[in-house]
Amino acid sequence: MSPDHKKKRKKSVVPQNPIRTPRIAKITVNIGVGEAGEKLKKAETVLQGVTGQKPVQTLSKSTIKDWGIRKLMPLGCKVTLRDEAAEKFLIAAFKIRENRLAAYSFDAQGNFSFGVPDHTLFEGQKYDPNVGIFGMDICVTMKRPGFRIKDRRVRQRKIPSRHFISGEETAKFLADNFKVEVVE
């Protein structure tokens, strides 16, 4: 066969499957105060100022007499962010952390969490002596499109294991989209 007979084929670039791309499902921002009253009200105002949404109180699940906690006693507050609000908040939170996350922040399902020690580190927040300083926990839940089949009412199904997200995939997603470095 002559070389002219064999035509060189161009390798076509196949785009990545859009169902396989991870995305941020939600971000939960939590401030645990440990008691009800004035301190909890201050934490709610801080959380509303930082996120721009009205927080919900978190309640205790059991009674612990040694700690002075009764069942259904308010102990903290939280806000759940989704879509554009979640991405804007995450960019601001990563800026505080200098775009670095520890490797132990990731779990086996690809979710990650980290803390912010001081709410005044967010842009536009100032110290108020009447309120004080509150730290917060930020938990980010990652999902792929198609995870809805395990939660829907009709024809509910299990998610195959190949569709789950690993910590490495989440770290790559953060590096590509948010320029976040994962530190060992």
C-alpha positions as CSV (number, residue, x, y, z in Angstrom):
1,M,0.0,0.0,0.0
2,S,1.1,3.4,-0.8
3,P,1.4,6.2,1.7
4,D,-1.3,8.1,-0.2
5,H,-3.7,5.2,0.4
6,K,-3.6,5.7,4.1
7,K,-5.3,8.9,5.0
8,K,-4.4,10.5,8.2
9,R,-7.4,11.0,10.4
10,K,-7.7,14.0,12.5
11,K,-8.3,13.2,16.1
12,S,-11.6,14.8,17.0
13,V,-11.8,16.5,20.4
14,V,-14.6,15.1,22.3
15,P,-16.1,17.5,24.9
16,Q,-16.3,16.1,28.4
17,N,-19.7,14.7,29.3
18,P,-21.7,17.5,30.9
19,I,-23.3,15.0,33.3
20,R,-19.9,14.2,34.7
21,T,-18.9,17.8,35.6
22,P,-19.2,18.5,39.4
23,R,-21.0,21.5,40.6
24,I,-21.8,23.2,43.9
25,A,-25.2,22.0,45.2
26,K,-25.3,24.3,48.2
27,I,-23.3,26.1,50.8
28,T,-24.3,26.0,54.5
29,V,-22.9,28.7,56.7
30,N,-23.2,28.0,60.4
31,I,-22.5,29.9,63.6
32,G,-22.7,27.8,66.8
33,V,-23.3,29.9,69.9
34,G,-24.2,27.3,72.5
35,E,-26.9,29.2,74.2
36,A,-30.1,31.1,73.4
37,G,-30.7,34.8,74.1
38,E,-28.9,37.9,73.2
39,K,-25.7,36.2,72.0
40,L,-27.8,34.2,69.5
41,K,-29.6,37.4,68.2
42,K,-26.2,39.0,67.6
43,A,-25.0,35.9,65.7
44,E,-28.1,36.1,63.5
45,T,-27.5,39.7,62.6
46,V,-23.8,38.9,61.8
47,L,-24.9,36.0,59.6
48,Q,-27.5,38.1,57.8
49,G,-25.0,40.9,57.2
50,V,-22.4,38.5,55.8
51,T,-24.6,36.4,53.6
52,G,-27.5,38.7,52.8
53,Q,-30.1,36.1,53.8
54,K,-32.3,35.6,56.9
55,P,-30.8,32.9,59.1
56,V,-32.6,30.0,60.6
57,Q,-32.1,28.9,64.2
58,T,-30.5,25.5,64.9
59,L,-32.1,23.5,67.7
60,S,-30.5,20.9,70.0
61,K,-31.6,17.3,69.3
62,S,-31.2,15.9,72.9
63,T,-31.0,16.9,76.5
64,I,-27.5,17.1,78.2
65,K,-27.9,18.1,81.8
66,D,-24.2,18.5,82.4
67,W,-24.0,21.2,79.7
68,G,-27.3,22.8,80.6
69,I,-28.9,21.9,77.2
70,R,-32.5,21.0,76.8
71,K,-34.1,19.3,73.8
72,L,-35.2,21.8,71.1
73,M,-33.2,24.6,72.7
74,P,-31.8,27.1,70.1
75,L,-28.0,26.8,70.0
76,G,-27.0,28.5,66.8
77,C,-28.0,29.8,63.4
78,K,-27.4,28.8,59.8
79,V,-28.0,30.0,56.2
80,T,-28.1,27.9,53.1
81,L,-26.9,29.5,49.9
82,R,-27.4,28.2,46.3
83,D,-26.6,29.1,42.7
84,E,-25.0,32.6,42.2
85,A,-25.2,33.7,45.8
86,A,-23.3,30.6,46.8
87,E,-20.5,31.2,44.3
88,K,-20.1,34.9,45.3
89,F,-20.0,34.0,48.9
90,L,-17.4,31.2,48.3
91,I,-15.2,33.5,46.3
92,A,-15.2,36.0,49.3
93,A,-14.5,33.2,51.8
94,F,-11.6,31.8,49.7
95,K,-10.2,35.3,49.5
96,I,-10.1,35.3,53.4
97,R,-8.3,31.9,53.3
98,E,-5.9,33.2,50.7
99,N,-7.2,30.6,48.2
100,R,-5.8,27.7,50.2
101,L,-7.6,24.7,51.7
102,A,-6.1,21.9,53.7
103,A,-6.3,18.3,52.3
104,Y,-8.2,17.1,55.4
105,S,-11.1,19.5,54.6
106,F,-12.4,17.0,52.0
107,D,-14.6,14.0,52.8
108,A,-15.0,10.8,50.8
109,Q,-18.1,12.1,49.0
110,G,-16.2,15.2,47.6
111,N,-17.8,17.7,50.0
112,F,-15.5,20.0,51.9
113,S,-15.7,22.4,54.9
114,F,-13.6,25.1,56.5
115,G,-13.8,27.8,59.1
116,V,-13.5,31.5,59.1
117,P,-12.3,32.7,62.5
118,D,-13.6,36.3,62.3
119,H,-16.6,37.7,60.5
120,T,-14.9,41.1,60.2
121,L,-12.5,39.6,57.6
122,F,-15.3,39.7,55.0
123,E,-15.3,42.7,52.8
124,G,-17.7,45.4,54.0
125,Q,-17.9,44.1,57.6
126,K,-16.7,46.2,60.4
127,Y,-16.1,45.5,64.1
128,D,-19.0,46.6,66.3
129,P,-18.2,46.4,70.1
130,N,-21.9,45.8,70.8
131,V,-21.9,42.7,68.7
132,G,-18.4,41.3,69.1
133,I,-16.6,38.8,66.9
134,F,-18.1,35.6,65.6
135,G,-16.4,32.8,63.6
136,M,-18.3,30.6,61.3
137,D,-18.2,27.1,59.7
138,I,-18.7,26.9,55.9
139,C,-19.8,23.5,54.5
140,V,-19.9,23.0,50.7
141,T,-21.9,20.2,49.2
142,M,-20.9,19.0,45.8
143,K,-23.1,17.1,43.3
144,R,-23.2,16.1,39.7
145,P,-26.3,16.6,37.6
146,G,-28.5,13.6,37.9
147,F,-28.3,13.2,41.7
148,R,-31.9,14.1,41.8
149,I,-33.0,10.5,41.0
150,K,-32.2,9.4,44.6
151,D,-34.4,12.2,46.1
152,R,-37.4,12.3,43.7
153,R,-40.8,10.9,44.6
154,V,-41.6,9.0,41.4
155,R,-39.2,6.2,40.2
156,Q,-36.6,6.8,42.9
157,R,-33.3,5.0,42.1
158,K,-29.9,4.5,43.5
159,I,-26.9,6.5,42.3
160,P,-24.2,4.2,40.7
161,S,-20.9,4.4,42.4
162,R,-19.1,5.7,39.2
163,H,-21.3,8.8,39.5
164,F,-20.1,9.8,43.0
165,I,-17.6,12.6,43.4
166,S,-14.2,12.0,45.0
167,G,-12.1,14.5,47.0
168,E,-9.6,14.7,44.1
169,E,-12.2,15.6,41.6
170,T,-13.5,18.4,43.9
171,A,-9.9,19.7,44.4
172,K,-9.5,19.8,40.6
173,F,-12.8,21.6,40.2
174,L,-11.8,24.2,42.8
175,A,-8.4,24.6,41.1
176,D,-9.9,25.1,37.7
177,N,-12.9,27.4,38.7
178,F,-11.7,29.2,41.8
179,K,-7.9,29.0,41.6
180,V,-7.8,27.3,45.0
181,E,-4.7,25.4,46.1
182,V,-5.0,22.3,48.2
183,V,-2.3,22.1,50.8
184,E,-1.2,18.8,52.4
